């Protein structure tokens, strides 16, 4: 499992993410902006306040966060089994 180290907001609702395995890249979250709980992110000041939460999540507030593992999979194109190899062992058992 990889750990999110840094998140930096970018233009056009993208996030630059850096993980402890050396992976660095941008993820476009613009499709979420303005929908449901993500309405708050239409405010640029709120979007730019993004941090890495205490549990390694991408976080804006207690109510507004994204799973860093999901973003890693999106960014790298890896499968869930590649990220969590022990998951396959439990499925096969």
N, C-alpha and C positions, 0 to 999 in steps of 0.2 A: 504494500500500500504506500502511496506517495503522500507527502504532506505539503500543503500550500504554505509558502513562505511569505510571499508579497503579492499584493494586488494594487494596481495603479489605474485610475480611471483614464480613459483615452477619449478622443473626439468621437462623435457619432455613436455614442452609447456602446463603446467597446471597453473591455477590461483587459489589461496586460497582467498575466498571471505568471508567477515563478514558483516552481515546485522543487522539492529537495532532491529530485533525481536529475536536476539540471534542465528540465523542460521549461522553456519560456515561450509564451505566445499570447496572441490576442484572441478573445472570444467576443463575438458580437451578441449583445443581449438586447438589441433594439426591438426585436419582436415582442419582448415582454413589456416594454415601456408603455405606460398609459392603460394597462389592462389590470383590473382588479387591484390587488394590493400594490402592484407596481406603478400605480398612478402617481405615487409620491416621487418616483424617479424622474418625472417630467421636469421637476425643479432641478436645474443644473447643480445648485449648491448641495442638494441632497444626494444626487448621483455621485458627485465628487467626494462625498464623505465616506466612501466605501473603505472598509478595513478587513483584516483577517480576524475573525472571531476567536474566542478562547478554545473552541473545539475544531478550529481549522476551516470554518465555513467562510464564504464571502458574505460580508455583513454590512448592512446599513443601520439597522436598529434591532431591537428585540423581536419585532414582528416581521422584519424584512431581511431575508437572507437567501442565499443559493448554496447548493451542495457543491463543494470544491471537487469531489470525485466526479460528479456528472459533468462539470465544466472541463475537467481533465480529459474525460472520454471524448467529449465533443471536440476539444482542441486537437487531440492526438489521433483520433480515429481508431483508438484501441478498443478492444472488446472488454466487457465486464470480466470475463475469465482471465484476460491478460492482466488486468489490474488487480484482481482478487483470485490468484491461482488456487487457493485453498477452497474456494467456492466449488470448483469443478470436482474436487475430491469428495465433497459432501453430497453432490448431486449423483455421482456415480456409485456411492455406497449403498 
